[in-house]
Amino acid sequence: MKIGIIGSGNMGRSLGILWAEQGHEVFFGARTTEKGQEVATNAGHKTQGGSNDAAAAFGAVLLYTVRGVNPAKVFSSVSVLDDKVLIDCNNQEIPENFEYPAIARSLAETLAAEVPKARVVKAFNTMAQELFELAPDPLKNYKVSVFVAGDDESAKQTVMQLANEIGFQAIDCGKLRHARLIESAGDLIRLLMIQQQMGSTVTISVHALPPAQSQRLGGRQDSNLK
Ligand SMILES: NC(=O)c1ccc[n+]([C@@H]2O[C@H](COP(=O)([O-])OP(=O)(O)OC[C@H]3O[C@@H](n4cnc5c(N)ncnc54)[C@H](OP(=O)(O)O)[C@@H]3O)[C@@H](O)[C@H]2O)c1
């Protein structure tokens, strides 16, 4: 698969290298051609680098790491994003004292509204860079969830495959509207990591457990809440 990285910082560099290790063709984009090329030179694995425009033109799948910046300010023309799978891995900036405002609309939904011809998928925002350093081994032993949401089914399946390939467990979270829930999970995990000092390798996973052998608590009964 051809993957373009838009913004080659911590997330872009880490995911780009992991996908290149799996044999994907990766192009690191940055605000300057020199920076993109430098990241590619350091990354190896036959990766290429250059401008964000060039990365977007290259990839069928694009990782968008530029938090809250309208693509119209990043690319010469947003038409370069038409039909592309556009992965939004962003979290909102941490507010002072972790006093988060209620989310009315997610970053991913805002991005989708800005580039309606792109196929936006939310993913990879509920774990820190330190966790990617463990991928794919020993990460795969821990069944770490990547929560994935998007309105385009085939785009979502592509991103789920890319998550699974590098040792995560992709969880289909339905429509892009649910990105607001996934972003809240990202906010929670950073609260635990930083304010609650649990460290950068904590993350959020969901697990379906086997049901109890007997229902000694009476089992689930009809609720009479109105
Ligand atoms: N780091 C993590 O552990 C982590 C984990 C989960 C989610 N996230 C989220 O992922 C996003 C990226 O995080 P990061 O840690 O990768 O940040 P980062 O290391 O600062 O990289 C972000 C990149 O964005 C580019 N950029 C910044 N402002 C720009 C602008 N105005 N126009 C165009 N490009 C711009 C820069 O690219 P160039 O300098 O290359 O041009 C920079 O390298 C954030 O929303 C963050 O919340 C981060």
PDBQT file of the ligand as one rigid body, heavy atoms in Angstrom, charges set to zero:
ROOT
HETATM    1  N1  LIG A 301       2.894  11.780  20.454  1.00  0.00    +0.000 N 
HETATM    2  C1  LIG A 301       1.997  10.937  20.937  1.00  0.00    +0.000 C 
HETATM    3  O1  LIG A 301       2.315  10.111  21.819  1.00  0.00    +0.000 OA
HETATM    4  C2  LIG A 301       0.586  10.958  20.407  1.00  0.00    +0.000 A 
HETATM    5  C3  LIG A 301      -0.233   9.830  20.632  1.00  0.00    +0.000 A 
HETATM    6  C4  LIG A 301      -1.524   9.819  20.131  1.00  0.00    +0.000 A 
HETATM    7  C5  LIG A 301      -2.002  10.907  19.417  1.00  0.00    +0.000 A 
HETATM    8  N2  LIG A 301      -1.189  12.002  19.233  1.00  0.00    +0.000 N 
HETATM    9  C6  LIG A 301      -1.747  13.142  18.519  1.00  0.00    +0.000 C 
HETATM   10  O2  LIG A 301      -1.169  13.120  17.209  1.00  0.00    +0.000 OA
HETATM   11  C7  LIG A 301      -0.966  14.457  16.752  1.00  0.00    +0.000 C 
HETATM   12  C8  LIG A 301       0.491  14.640  16.402  1.00  0.00    +0.000 C 
HETATM   13  O3  LIG A 301       1.247  14.445  17.566  1.00  0.00    +0.000 OA
HETATM   14  P1  LIG A 301       2.838  14.334  17.493  1.00  0.00    +0.000 P 
HETATM   15  O4  LIG A 301       3.278  13.920  18.828  1.00  0.00    +0.000 OA
HETATM   16  O5  LIG A 301       3.243  13.553  16.291  1.00  0.00    +0.000 OA
HETATM   17  O6  LIG A 301       3.227  15.862  17.293  1.00  0.00    +0.000 OA
HETATM   18  P2  LIG A 301       4.590  16.428  16.720  1.00  0.00    +0.000 P 
HETATM   19  O7  LIG A 301       5.711  15.525  17.064  1.00  0.00    +0.000 OA
HETATM   20  O8  LIG A 301       4.652  17.836  17.148  1.00  0.00    +0.000 OA
HETATM   21  O9  LIG A 301       4.365  16.367  15.140  1.00  0.00    +0.000 OA
HETATM   22  C9  LIG A 301       3.353  17.084  14.508  1.00  0.00    +0.000 C 
HETATM   23  C10 LIG A 301       3.839  17.540  13.155  1.00  0.00    +0.000 C 
HETATM   24  O10 LIG A 301       2.870  18.467  12.671  1.00  0.00    +0.000 OA
HETATM   25  C11 LIG A 301       3.504  19.346  11.771  1.00  0.00    +0.000 C 
HETATM   26  N3  LIG A 301       2.928  20.687  11.929  1.00  0.00    +0.000 N 
HETATM   27  C12 LIG A 301       2.779  21.381  13.074  1.00  0.00    +0.000 A 
HETATM   28  N4  LIG A 301       2.142  22.542  12.828  1.00  0.00    +0.000 NA
HETATM   29  C13 LIG A 301       1.908  22.568  11.494  1.00  0.00    +0.000 A 
HETATM   30  C14 LIG A 301       1.280  23.482  10.636  1.00  0.00    +0.000 A 
HETATM   31  N5  LIG A 301       0.770  24.646  11.086  1.00  0.00    +0.000 N 
HETATM   32  N6  LIG A 301       1.187  23.193   9.321  1.00  0.00    +0.000 NA
HETATM   33  C15 LIG A 301       1.689  22.022   8.837  1.00  0.00    +0.000 A 
HETATM   34  N7  LIG A 301       2.303  21.128   9.613  1.00  0.00    +0.000 NA
HETATM   35  C16 LIG A 301       2.396  21.377  10.932  1.00  0.00    +0.000 A 
HETATM   36  C17 LIG A 301       4.987  19.304  12.083  1.00  0.00    +0.000 C 
HETATM   37  O11 LIG A 301       5.512  18.768  10.919  1.00  0.00    +0.000 OA
HETATM   38  P3  LIG A 301       6.867  19.146  10.199  1.00  0.00    +0.000 P 
HETATM   39  O12 LIG A 301       7.721  19.873  11.220  1.00  0.00    +0.000 OA
HETATM   40  O13 LIG A 301       7.350  17.801   9.875  1.00  0.00    +0.000 OA
HETATM   41  O14 LIG A 301       6.490  19.979   9.067  1.00  0.00    +0.000 OA
HETATM   42  C18 LIG A 301       5.144  18.311  13.209  1.00  0.00    +0.000 C 
HETATM   43  O15 LIG A 301       6.238  17.456  12.973  1.00  0.00    +0.000 OA
HETATM   44  C19 LIG A 301      -1.464  15.380  17.880  1.00  0.00    +0.000 C 
HETATM   45  O16 LIG A 301      -2.785  15.752  17.626  1.00  0.00    +0.000 OA
HETATM   46  C20 LIG A 301      -1.412  14.481  19.118  1.00  0.00    +0.000 C 
HETATM   47  O17 LIG A 301      -2.347  14.857  20.092  1.00  0.00    +0.000 OA
HETATM   48  C21 LIG A 301       0.083  12.029  19.698  1.00  0.00    +0.000 A 
ENDROOT
TORSDOF 0
